[in-house]
Amino acid sequence: MATKEFPLVPESVAPVKTKYRTICTQIPVPESISLLEKLRDLESRSMGGQPPVIWDRGEDFTIYDPYGNKWLDFSSGVLVTSSGHGRPEIVKAIQEMAGRGMYHAYCFATEIRVKLIEKLTSMLPAPLKRVFLLTTGSEATECCIKLARTRGLQIGGKKKSILVTFENGFHGRTMGAQLAGGSPALKSWLGGEDSRFVQVPFPDGFRQENIDFEVFESSLSEKGINSDDVCGVMSETYQGCNATLMPKQYAQALRKWCDEHKAVLIFDEVQAGFGRTGKPFGFMHYGIVPDLVACGKGLSGGMPASAVLGTDELMDMYGPGEMTSTHSANPICAAAALANLEVIERESLVENAAKLDPVLADGCRRITEASKGKVGHWAAIGLVGALQFIKRGTSEPDPESAWEMVRQAVQKGVMLFAPVGVGGCAIKINPPLTITEDALLDGLSVLEEIAGSLPV
Ligand code: PMP
């Protein structure tokens, strides 16, 4: 999906000066235009699409530009800065590690790596007690795919190589991750189907009304797939494009099905992990434990770090040096991640996400009502919400209105990211987990006001 760019033409906007938001210049800021133009000229076009604001400094759930403006951040920089921007504890951990002269160690042992993996394994239930640290979310999901395929090969031979994933799912932008993704438009570049990657409907009760597990089985048989040829099933715990969990019963039936067919159950927790949904991990809503979990984003609070956690059996399949990544367990990233996880625990941020769940849900409901049909569907869980924009009176997606909402929100001091590629026309609301009820309500009321004024 081609995404629109925000025009680099300064617009006079009403000044804003509240506890959490300050807008005191034209937007975009005239002095920022030459910088923004350089980015457009020198980078791949794919880096564009976001609101024309220079991020200069972050403080908890606010973002500052260099020109005196301040935004209430509803993006967490794409669901990463769960413990807030500029956390002193994370800054200190980074500084200390760099100050020691230790900013790279490859797979050579470091003490910080021990501390981080101990922390991680203490957060997950048995049998998810073995860790492989990586750098990006896509690397983590790719690794899960590799482990599932390898195990399939070991126990069932070449034919046990089918990975089942879900329609509208997202697992990253590298090749395996895109094959596993469920948006056909994102994989057209692959130039054809791979019969070993199969998608079934995600039981969201919205795009897919029948949420019974029987749909999973019937979809496989409609596609002529022998269940015993499935090596693994991978799903986001909540679908990122619409902030919806699968029904608990469905997840439990899926666990049972994977056991019966010796398929590896993988949850992609890259978005959901570390408290976003009001539980430490999204799968904890289901009362089951997967065989592999892919983590990223909120793991480190901002530095590039990701992880796969899995069972002994799966994590022992590859021997020393057979599964590596140059920057895995980077000492600075590991130190930042440990500091971030400690903040999340010490400040009960998972509990804060659970506490604010009804506040966000109510806000999404109010925005939907105010939009008089422009928001066709909303969903929220913990501190992530999604508003799907449609053309009034139809079920057709309306990217223009979603984009307009972002544009106006940024002009009023609420930072949202533009809907890009994934999931079409949903706007996501996902502030740092440190946000207070007062600040959340403030930002939601801005969005409600905009929703009420969207052009027909
Ligand atoms: N899985 C999910 C559920 C994601 O949301 C993302 C990123 N949006 C990824 C995987 C890929 O992570 P990364 O961009 O760090 O490669």
Boltz pocket constraint, residues with backbone or C-beta under 6 A from the ligand:
constraints:
  - pocket:
      binder: B
      contacts: [[A, 135], [A, 136], [A, 137], [A, 138], [A, 139], [A, 141], [A, 170], [A, 171], [A, 172], [A, 173], [A, 236], [A, 238], [A, 240], [A, 268], [A, 269], [A, 270], [A, 271], [A, 296], [A, 297]]
      max_distance: 6.0
